[in-house]
Amino acid sequence: MRKAFPGSLLLAIAALALAACGNTAGDRALSGGMLGAGAGATVGALTGTSLATGALVGGAIGAVGGAATTKRNVNLGDPVWR
């Protein structure tokens, strides 16, 4: 059994702590990608697949989802990098 779960859990927590939605489509795509990458790596660890594959797929889905939403749909506040 692989013991990658603690590392991926830390990655997911870091992504959630560092990301917020933002006001522009670019900010929302970036934060969605970070959240998706963390969640994808966690799912990859839990299912026994590659952490990198999970992070790439989750990041891509999160970035598209973030870019497709508006501040009116989902608003978690300003990103920490602004």
Backbone bond lengths (Angstrom), bond angles and torsions (degrees), N, CA, C in turn:
res aa  C-N    CA-C-N  psi(-1)  N-CA   C-N-CA  omega(-1)  CA-C   N-CA-C  phi
1 M - - - 1.458 - - 1.522 109.43 -
2 R 1.306 116.49 136.37 1.459 121.68 179.54 1.512 110.58 -78.60
3 K 1.317 116.24 145.81 1.464 121.07 179.89 1.518 110.50 -112.56
4 A 1.308 117.00 45.08 1.459 121.83 -178.36 1.518 111.80 -89.78
5 F 1.314 117.89 -5.84 1.460 120.65 -175.57 1.521 113.57 -59.81
6 P 1.346 121.83 -47.01 1.465 119.14 -179.37 1.522 113.86 -58.93
7 G 1.331 118.23 -39.07 1.457 121.05 178.90 1.518 112.38 -66.09
8 S 1.328 116.31 -41.39 1.458 118.69 -179.68 1.525 110.82 -71.93
9 L 1.313 117.19 -30.83 1.459 120.05 176.20 1.524 110.24 -64.88
10 L 1.322 116.58 -41.88 1.460 119.95 176.81 1.521 111.52 -64.09
11 L 1.320 117.02 -38.38 1.459 121.07 177.25 1.532 110.78 -62.73
12 A 1.312 117.09 -43.28 1.460 120.53 179.57 1.523 111.27 -65.38
13 I 1.316 117.11 -41.36 1.469 120.46 178.57 1.525 110.63 -64.57
14 A 1.332 117.04 -42.00 1.461 120.43 178.41 1.523 111.41 -63.15
15 A 1.326 117.08 -41.46 1.467 120.19 179.26 1.523 110.92 -64.14
16 L 1.321 116.68 -41.80 1.463 119.45 178.92 1.522 111.51 -67.16
17 A 1.326 117.03 -36.75 1.461 120.03 -178.80 1.519 112.54 -72.54
18 L 1.322 117.55 -32.68 1.456 121.19 -175.05 1.520 114.12 -91.90
19 A 1.311 117.43 -11.88 1.459 119.78 -173.18 1.526 111.95 -107.34
20 A 1.285 114.93 145.96 1.456 123.07 170.60 1.517 106.19 -145.16
21 C 1.300 117.72 167.74 1.459 119.38 -170.99 1.521 114.05 -66.97
22 G 1.298 118.85 -55.99 1.454 120.58 -176.91 1.517 112.23 94.52
23 N 1.316 114.77 173.16 1.459 120.92 -175.63 1.516 113.54 -104.41
24 T 1.320 118.33 -29.93 1.458 121.07 -177.69 1.531 110.30 -97.62
25 A 1.319 115.41 162.75 1.472 119.71 178.88 1.528 110.59 -62.05
26 G 1.323 117.71 -36.93 1.460 121.26 178.74 1.520 112.62 -65.02
27 D 1.344 116.06 -44.37 1.462 119.95 177.24 1.525 111.05 -61.98
28 R 1.318 115.31 -42.14 1.465 119.71 -178.11 1.527 110.63 -68.32
29 A 1.322 117.84 -37.40 1.465 120.71 177.43 1.529 110.34 -66.88
30 L 1.326 117.24 -41.51 1.460 121.01 179.26 1.523 111.80 -64.76
31 S 1.324 116.93 -47.98 1.461 118.92 -179.39 1.530 111.10 -68.41
32 G 1.314 117.72 -37.77 1.462 120.23 176.09 1.513 111.79 -63.86
33 G 1.336 116.52 -38.34 1.454 120.61 177.03 1.517 112.43 -64.98
34 M 1.334 116.91 -39.63 1.466 120.02 178.51 1.527 111.09 -67.23
35 L 1.308 116.25 -44.42 1.470 119.20 177.63 1.525 111.29 -63.19
36 G 1.317 116.07 -42.38 1.463 120.36 179.61 1.523 112.44 -65.34
37 A 1.321 116.83 -37.85 1.464 120.15 178.64 1.521 111.20 -64.97
38 G 1.310 116.48 -41.99 1.461 119.90 177.52 1.512 112.17 -64.65
39 A 1.319 115.34 -44.82 1.469 119.36 178.75 1.527 111.11 -66.43
40 G 1.324 117.23 -40.14 1.460 120.74 179.64 1.521 112.53 -65.28
41 A 1.339 116.87 -39.30 1.461 120.07 176.91 1.524 110.96 -65.26
42 T 1.321 116.41 -37.61 1.461 120.44 177.37 1.517 111.05 -65.02
43 V 1.313 116.65 -45.54 1.466 120.08 177.98 1.528 110.35 -63.16
44 G 1.325 117.02 -39.74 1.459 120.66 177.02 1.519 111.72 -60.56
45 A 1.321 116.37 -40.52 1.463 120.12 179.54 1.528 111.34 -68.40
46 L 1.310 116.00 -40.46 1.468 120.03 -178.44 1.521 112.48 -70.31
47 T 1.313 117.15 -31.21 1.465 120.15 -177.96 1.522 112.83 -94.35
48 G 1.327 117.56 -5.82 1.455 120.67 178.37 1.519 114.57 84.31
49 T 1.313 117.85 8.91 1.463 120.45 176.46 1.529 108.93 -90.36
50 S 1.291 116.76 -177.03 1.459 122.03 -177.66 1.526 111.10 -68.90
51 L 1.338 115.40 135.10 1.466 119.90 175.72 1.520 110.90 -64.40
52 A 1.335 116.50 -39.48 1.463 120.57 -179.20 1.522 111.16 -64.60
53 T 1.328 116.86 -43.00 1.469 120.09 178.57 1.519 110.35 -63.22
54 G 1.320 116.90 -44.84 1.466 120.48 177.90 1.513 112.11 -60.32
55 A 1.343 116.04 -42.40 1.457 120.16 179.71 1.522 111.82 -66.42
56 L 1.334 117.22 -40.67 1.472 120.24 179.04 1.521 111.99 -65.11
57 V 1.328 116.23 -46.44 1.470 119.67 -179.52 1.527 110.08 -66.22
58 G 1.318 116.72 -47.09 1.467 120.11 179.24 1.511 112.70 -62.41
59 G 1.343 116.35 -40.51 1.466 120.08 178.49 1.512 112.58 -64.09
60 A 1.335 116.54 -40.65 1.468 120.09 178.82 1.523 111.01 -65.54
61 I 1.322 116.24 -45.14 1.471 119.63 179.47 1.526 110.40 -65.02
62 G 1.328 117.01 -41.65 1.464 120.37 178.76 1.512 112.98 -64.59
63 A 1.335 117.01 -39.42 1.463 120.44 179.35 1.524 111.19 -65.60
64 V 1.316 116.73 -42.77 1.469 120.09 178.16 1.524 109.96 -65.44
65 G 1.324 116.34 -43.05 1.468 119.80 178.84 1.517 112.13 -63.87
66 G 1.329 116.85 -40.60 1.457 120.24 178.65 1.515 112.24 -66.07
67 A 1.317 116.79 -40.26 1.463 120.36 179.73 1.524 111.44 -70.20
68 A 1.328 116.94 -28.58 1.467 120.52 -177.08 1.527 113.07 -80.87
69 T 1.332 117.62 -16.12 1.461 119.81 -179.64 1.522 110.14 -94.37
70 T 1.309 115.09 165.66 1.455 121.17 175.78 1.525 108.82 -120.54
71 K 1.318 116.42 167.55 1.462 120.51 178.79 1.525 110.55 -60.24
72 R 1.290 116.22 -29.10 1.468 120.37 179.75 1.532 111.55 -70.19
73 N 1.363 117.32 -32.82 1.461 121.22 179.28 1.520 112.18 -74.43
74 V 1.317 116.27 -50.78 1.461 122.74 -176.11 1.513 107.51 -137.50
75 N 1.319 117.89 125.70 1.456 120.92 -179.56 1.519 109.16 -136.51
76 L 1.329 116.11 105.90 1.458 121.49 176.48 1.522 111.90 -104.64
77 G 1.315 117.57 9.73 1.448 121.08 178.48 1.514 112.79 102.94
78 D 1.332 115.26 -175.57 1.457 121.11 -179.83 1.521 110.29 -76.93
79 P 1.333 117.55 145.28 1.469 120.27 176.84 1.533 110.13 -70.44
80 V 1.327 116.30 155.51 1.462 120.34 -177.18 1.517 111.86 -69.67
81 W 1.340 118.86 -18.63 1.459 119.93 -178.51 1.528 111.83 -86.38
82 R 1.307 119.44 0.84 1.474 121.83 178.55 1.510 110.49 -110.37
